[in-house]
Each structure stands twice: as structure tokens, then as C-alpha cells.
Amino acid sequence: MKINKRNVIILVILLLIFLYLKNKRLNFKVINGNIKDKRLYCKNLAFETIHKNRRDDLMILAGNRFYSDMWTRDAFITSLGLFAHKKDLELIKSVLAKQSKNIREDGLVPLRIGKKNYITKILFNIELGGDNIPIYKDDKVFSEPTDSNPQFIITSWLYYKFTKNKNFIKSIKNEIVSVFDYMIKNTENGLLQGKYFHSWYDTFAFNGPDLFSNVLYLYSIKCFENLKKIFPEINSNYTTSYIKIKNIFMEKFWNGKYLKINPNIDVMETAGNSLAILLNILNNKQSKSIINYIDSNNIHKVTPVTIPKMPSKYLWLPGYIVGMQGYHNDRLWLWPHNIYNAAKNKLTYSYSTDSIEDVTCKYGMFFENLNYKIEPYVHWFQNTEINFSESCGSYLLSIGDTNFF
């Protein structure tokens, strides 16, 4: 069949006009005036939003507009906030149970569970295909996640640590081993490796080991070792050592001031560095060095994804077509900022939650990301997600107990 190029161009133009008008209509309304206790309001709203973000047996959905599925990464960060307040641990158990039933035969934990195709959701707010389906690959370039497996192991350990529910851990023991084995098999030279979009910053295009996934991988080894001590039946055919992998990790990522986003890219990534502090991977001197670097170089009220920005050669080229090349470079994401605040909280540094609380109280919802004016990010192709669980959970972590890792 011969394709009429003129008609294709017209359809693309009409689609872009439709997206522009659709998102332009989405104006965020100020709903709250003066709230005396903003922290209490935001804390209650965070729990309320997490409770509401569910569908059937899918708990802790990422959001309720663009990302209305159970994303493993989002559920993990959200769970950290629940652990920090020792609340709603049954929600976390439900997530682990659902994930354990959907682990791929070779041991890969899904990227998300939900709608088969979320592209139509983003473009037209129309959901097509079945629901409750495990998705193992990124929808843009079909990369498999490297962070899902360590998150499953970490959450399993922390859930046991808080609840001492041996029966539940025994019920998913085979899955824990399978997940761990898959993770070890997919390392090279001691580090998790992936093709770009395998980690959370899925507009940064680089291959190989990334900081975020490998921080989690390193800590998951310790969590697996802890589980083995209590449950002899949790035993892998693969042997590895936390100390050995930590030495490799530090040699490759630490540059004397902070942990690099990739061994060959000298850029500080906020979430990975902050988690390394929270998870006790770094010593006190190294942790303070990171805090000093960020505080000395951050010019915004909310900590950006990276400092400095990722060089343009690492930005996904198709993003330029729709003006989304700055999705991670130019937007201020709430959850990495909140994780950074949690790290400062752990180190007993002073920190402020005012910016997050002000915008949350103003609009009555937790956003995914903000602009430099600390307002919800509006873009003709894709606005910020609303009622974002990851922002809720990370905020709860920032104001809660950070010494449970």
C-alpha cells in the first residue's frame, strides 16, 4: 500500500495541535487560602493520596492521569515514606504479593503492572488493551529496567524488618531467590549494566552502569544477606560480597566530591547520591561532601535531578521533536528533592520543606514536577502528573524517621 506523505504530515500536525489544545486547557486551580499548619495538611494529604491511588488489586498506583499503573519504582519510593511512619504496611505487602505473582520466568520484576499500552493514555487520555498486565520493557525504546529487582529485594527485607511476618516472606522465598539470581546474572565487572532508559531518568540516553540502579543493587546485596541469615531456604547459587561490590562501586562512581551518574559522565545525580547517604553506603565525610556540593551549586528552591545539567549529547534526540528534551534536565522533580531532604534529615542538617508544602497547599495536590517558579509544570505535550504517589511517599520520608535502613 502506497503511503501518501502529504496526508501523514497533515495527521501529525493535527495530532500536535490536539495535544497543544488538550494540555493548554488543563489549568491548575488554586483551591486553598491560608493553611495554618501546612506540614500537617501535607502529611495527611500524602497518606490520603496514596490510599486513593489504587485500582482493584493494584495498590500504590504512580498517579491518576498519565501514570495510573503500579510502577515498581514509584511504589518502592512511596513505600519508603510509609516505612518512615510505620503506617500502611499492608499496602506494601499487597504490592510485594502482586509483584511476586508477575515475575518473569527468568526472574525479572516488571517495570509496571497495569494497562498494556500507556502511550494512548499520554497522547489522548484513552486507555486501550487489557489491564493488570505485567510490562517488562520501557515503552519508548523497549529497554528492560535494572532497578526493579533490587527494589523488590530491599522492600522484602524492610517489610520483614518492620513486621516480622515470616509466613509471608516464606511464601515469596522462591521469587526472592529468582529475582536475586537474575540480578547477579546481569552484572558485568561487579555492576548492573543496562541499555539507556533502563533506570528512572528515561530521557538521558547512555548505556552501561548508572548510579541510581547500582546504589540500590549494592544495598540489595546486604538485604539478601540479612534474609539468608533468618531464612536458610533463601539461598542463591550465586555468591557475591557486599564489601567486594562496594569497593568496585566506589572506585567507579566516586570522584572525590560526589557519586557520578555514570563512571564516564561526571555529573552529580541527586536521587542516587541521596539514597547512598540514606542506605549507609557512604561514610560521614563522603556524605557531608555531597551535601556541601549540592548546597553550594544549587540555585533553585527545589534540588534539580542533576548538577550540572546533563550535557546535550546525552539527551534523547526524539525528545526535541516535541520539546521534551528537558523532561529531566529542566523540570524540578519533587521526589529526588524530598529524598535529598531526607538525607539531610538523617545527617541532622537543617533543611526546608517550605517550597513543597507551599505549592502543595496552594493547589491541594502533590505534583510530579515543577517549573523554576515552583509552580506545576505545564507543557503542551505533557504536563506534570498530578496526585503523584512518589512525591507523597518521598515527602513523608523527608519528615519521618530516616534511620530504619
C-alpha positions in Angstrom: 0.0 0.0 0.0 1.4 3.4 -1.0 1.6 5.9 1.8 0.6 9.5 1.0 3.3 11.6 2.7 1.1 14.7 2.5 -1.7 13.0 4.5 0.8 11.7 7.0 2.2 15.2 7.6 -1.3 16.6 8.0 -2.3 13.9 10.5 0.9 14.6 12.5 0.2 18.4 12.5 -3.4 17.8 13.6 -2.2 15.5 16.4 0.3 18.1 17.7 -2.4 20.8 17.6 -4.7 18.5 19.5 -2.1 17.8 22.2 -1.4 21.5 22.5 -5.0 22.4 23.0 -5.6 19.5 25.3 -2.9 20.4 27.7 -3.4 24.1 27.4 -6.9 23.6 28.8 -5.5 21.9 31.8 -5.2 24.8 34.2 -4.3 24.1 37.8 -6.7 25.9 40.1 -5.7 27.5 43.4 -8.1 25.9 45.9 -6.6 26.8 49.3 -6.0 30.0 51.0 -4.2 30.3 54.3 -3.5 26.9 56.0 -2.1 27.4 59.4 -0.3 24.0 59.8 1.0 23.3 56.3 3.1 20.3 57.4 0.1 18.6 59.0 -2.0 19.3 55.9 0.6 17.9 53.5 1.2 14.9 55.7 -2.5 14.0 55.8 -2.9 14.7 52.1 0.1 12.4 51.3 -1.4 9.5 53.1 -4.8 10.2 51.6 -3.4 10.3 48.1 -1.5 7.1 48.5 -4.7 5.4 49.8 -6.7 6.6 46.8 -4.2 5.6 44.2 -5.4 2.1 43.8 -7.5 0.0 41.3 -8.8 -3.4 42.0 -5.8 -5.3 43.4 -3.3 -2.8 42.1 -2.0 -0.7 45.1 0.1 2.4 45.2 -0.5 3.5 41.6 2.0 6.1 40.4 -0.6 8.8 39.7 -4.1 9.1 38.3 -3.7 10.8 34.9 -0.6 9.8 32.8 0.8 7.1 35.1 -2.2 5.3 36.6 -0.4 1.9 36.8 1.5 0.2 39.6 5.1 1.2 38.6 7.7 -0.8 40.6 9.9 2.2 41.1 7.2 4.6 42.2 5.8 2.0 44.6 9.2 1.5 46.1 9.9 5.2 46.8 6.4 5.6 48.1 6.9 2.6 50.4 10.0 4.2 52.0 7.7 7.0 53.2 5.3 4.5 54.7 8.1 2.7 56.5 9.3 6.1 57.8 6.0 6.5 59.7 5.3 2.7 60.3 2.0 3.0 58.6 0.0 1.1 55.9 2.4 -1.8 55.8 -0.3 -4.0 54.5 -0.3 -1.8 51.3 3.4 -2.7 50.9 2.6 -6.3 51.4 0.0 -6.2 48.7 2.5 -4.6 46.3 5.1 -7.4 47.0 2.4 -10.1 46.6 1.3 -8.7 43.3 4.8 -8.3 42.0 5.8 -11.8 43.1 3.0 -13.3 41.0 4.1 -11.4 37.9 7.9 -12.0 38.0 9.0 -13.1 34.5 10.2 -16.7 34.1 13.8 -15.7 34.1 13.4 -13.6 37.3 12.8 -10.0 36.0 10.5 -7.9 38.2 8.1 -5.9 36.0 8.7 -2.3 35.2 5.0 -1.8 35.9 1.7 -3.7 36.1 -1.4 -2.3 34.6 -2.6 -1.2 31.2 -0.9 -2.9 28.2 -0.3 0.4 26.4 0.1 3.8 28.1 1.1 5.7 25.0 -2.5 6.3 24.1 -3.1 7.4 27.7 -0.4 10.1 27.4 -1.5 11.2 23.9 -5.2 11.1 24.1 -6.1 10.1 27.7 -7.6 6.9 26.2 -6.8 3.5 27.7 -6.5 0.6 25.2 -5.7 -3.0 25.8 -6.2 -5.2 28.8 -5.5 -4.3 32.4 -3.5 -6.0 35.2 -0.8 -6.9 32.7 2.9 -7.1 33.7 5.1 -4.9 31.4 8.8 -5.7 31.4 10.1 -3.1 28.9 10.2 0.6 28.5 7.5 1.8 26.1 9.8 4.1 24.1 12.9 2.1 23.2 12.0 -1.3 24.9 14.8 -1.3 27.5 14.5 -3.6 30.5 14.7 -2.0 33.9 17.8 -2.6 36.1 16.3 -1.1 39.3 13.1 -3.2 39.7 14.9 -6.3 41.0 16.9 -4.6 43.8 13.8 -2.6 44.8 11.9 -5.9 45.2 14.6 -7.4 47.4 15.0 -4.2 49.5 11.3 -3.9 50.1 11.0 -7.6 51.1 13.7 -7.1 53.7 12.3 -3.9 55.1 8.8 -5.3 55.2 10.1 -8.2 57.3 12.2 -5.9 59.5 9.1 -3.9 60.4 6.5 -6.7 60.6 8.5 -9.9 61.4 5.9 -11.6 59.2 7.9 -14.9 58.5 5.0 -16.6 56.8 4.7 -14.0 54.1 8.4 -14.0 53.4 8.4 -17.8 53.2 5.5 -17.6 50.7 7.7 -15.5 48.3 11.0 -17.1 49.1 11.4 -18.7 45.7 10.7 -15.4 44.0 13.2 -13.6 46.1 15.9 -16.1 45.1 14.9 -15.9 41.4 15.0 -12.1 41.5 18.4 -12.1 43.1 19.8 -14.6 40.7 18.6 -12.6 37.7 20.2 -9.5 39.1 23.6 -11.2 39.6 23.5 -12.8 36.1 23.0 -9.3 34.6 26.1 -7.7 36.2 29.4 -7.1 34.5 32.6 -6.3 36.3 30.6 -6.1 39.6 28.0 -3.6 38.4 24.5 -3.7 37.0 24.5 -2.9 33.3 21.7 -1.6 31.1 20.7 0.0 27.8 19.5 3.5 28.0 16.1 4.1 29.7 16.8 1.2 32.0 16.7 3.5 35.0 14.5 6.3 36.2 15.9 9.2 34.1 14.4 7.9 30.9 15.3 10.9 28.7 19.1 10.5 29.4 20.5 8.3 26.7 23.6 6.4 27.9 24.4 2.7 28.2 26.2 0.8 30.9 26.1 1.2 34.7 24.1 4.0 36.2 24.2 5.4 39.7 20.6 5.0 40.8 20.3 1.3 40.0 23.7 0.4 41.3 23.1 2.2 44.7 20.0 0.0 45.0 21.8 -3.1 43.8 24.6 -2.7 46.4 22.1 -2.2 49.3 20.0 -5.2 48.0 23.0 -7.5 48.4 23.1 -6.6 52.1 19.3 -7.1 52.3 19.6 -10.5 50.7 22.3 -11.5 53.1 20.1 -10.4 56.0 17.2 -12.5 54.7 19.5 -15.5 54.3 20.5 -15.4 58.0 16.9 -15.7 59.1 15.6 -17.9 56.3 18.0 -20.7 55.4 15.8 -21.6 52.4 16.6 -18.3 50.8 19.9 -19.2 49.2 21.3 -18.4 45.8 23.6 -20.4 43.6 25.5 -17.2 43.0 27.9 -15.9 45.5 28.8 -12.2 45.9 30.1 -10.0 48.7 28.7 -6.6 49.8 32.2 -5.4 50.7 33.7 -6.5 47.4 30.9 -4.9 45.3 31.1 -1.7 47.4 34.8 -1.4 46.7 34.1 -1.7 42.9 31.2 0.7 43.2 33.2 3.4 45.0 36.1 3.0 42.6 33.9 3.5 39.6 31.4 6.2 40.8 33.2 8.3 43.5 35.1 11.3 42.2 36.2 12.8 45.5 33.2 15.1 45.8 30.1 13.1 44.9 29.0 9.9 43.1 28.8 10.3 39.3 25.7 9.4 37.4 27.9 7.0 35.3 31.6 6.1 35.7 32.2 8.0 32.4 29.9 11.0 33.0 31.0 13.4 35.7 27.6 14.7 36.7 26.1 14.6 40.2 22.6 12.9 40.2 20.6 13.8 43.2 18.5 10.7 43.9 21.3 8.3 43.7 23.6 10.4 45.9 20.9 10.9 48.5 20.0 7.2 48.6 23.6 6.3 49.1 23.6 8.5 52.2 20.3 7.1 53.5 21.4 3.5 52.9 24.6 3.9 54.8 26.8 3.2 51.8 28.9 6.3 52.4 30.9 7.4 55.4 30.2 10.7 57.2 32.9 12.6 55.4 31.7 11.5 51.9 28.1 12.2 52.9 29.0 15.8 54.0 30.9 16.3 50.8 27.8 15.6 48.7 25.7 17.9 50.9 28.2 20.6 50.6 28.5 20.2 46.8 24.7 20.3 46.2 24.1 23.2 48.6 26.9 25.2 47.1 25.9 24.7 43.5 22.1 24.5 43.6 20.5 27.8 42.5 16.9 26.7 42.8 14.5 26.3 45.7 14.0 22.6 44.7 17.0 20.4 44.1 17.3 19.5 40.4 17.7 16.0 39.0 21.4 16.6 38.3 24.1 19.2 39.0 25.2 20.4 36.5 22.6 19.6 33.8 23.3 16.6 31.7 25.2 17.6 28.5 23.0 17.8 25.4 24.8 14.8 23.8 23.2 12.6 26.4 19.6 13.8 25.8 17.3 11.6 23.8 17.1 13.1 20.3 13.4 12.3 19.6 12.6 14.4 22.7 13.5 17.5 20.8 10.7 16.9 18.3 8.0 17.5 20.9 10.1 19.8 23.2 10.6 17.2 25.8 14.4 17.1 25.8 14.3 18.9 29.1 12.0 16.5 30.9 14.6 15.6 33.4 17.1 18.5 32.7 14.7 21.4 33.1 11.9 20.3 35.4 12.3 20.3 39.2 11.1 16.9 40.4 9.7 16.6 43.9 10.8 13.2 44.8 14.6 13.5 44.3 14.4 16.8 46.2 12.5 15.1 49.0 15.0 12.2 49.1 17.7 14.8 49.4 15.9 16.4 52.3 15.6 13.0 53.9 19.4 12.5 53.6 19.9 15.9 55.3 17.5 14.9 57.9 19.4 11.7 58.6 22.7 13.7 59.0 20.8 16.2 61.2 21.4 19.1 58.8 18.9 21.8 58.7 16.6 21.7 55.7 13.4 23.3 54.5 10.2 21.7 53.2 8.5 25.1 52.7 8.6 25.2 48.9 7.0 21.7 48.5 4.4 22.5 51.2 3.6 25.9 49.8 2.8 24.6 46.3 1.0 21.5 47.6 -1.2 23.5 49.9 -1.9 26.1 47.2 -3.3 23.5 44.7 -4.4 20.8 47.1 -2.3 18.0 45.4 1.1 16.6 45.1 2.7 17.2 41.7 5.3 15.2 39.9 7.5 18.1 38.9 7.6 21.9 39.0 9.0 24.8 37.0 11.6 27.2 38.3 8.9 29.5 39.7 7.8 26.5 41.9 4.6 26.1 40.1 3.2 23.0 38.4 5.0 22.3 35.2 2.7 22.9 32.2 3.8 21.8 28.7 1.9 21.5 25.5 2.9 17.8 25.0 2.9 16.6 28.6 2.2 18.4 31.8 3.3 17.3 35.3 1.5 14.2 36.6 -1.0 15.0 39.4 -1.6 13.2 42.7 1.8 11.6 42.3 2.4 8.9 44.9 6.2 9.1 44.6 6.1 12.7 45.6 3.8 11.8 48.5 5.9 9.0 49.8 9.2 10.8 49.5 7.7 13.8 51.3 6.7 11.5 54.1 10.2 10.1 54.2 11.7 13.6 54.4 9.7 14.5 57.6 9.8 11.0 59.1 12.3 8.6 60.7 15.2 8.1 58.3 17.2 5.7 60.4 15.5 2.4 59.6 17.7 1.2 56.8 
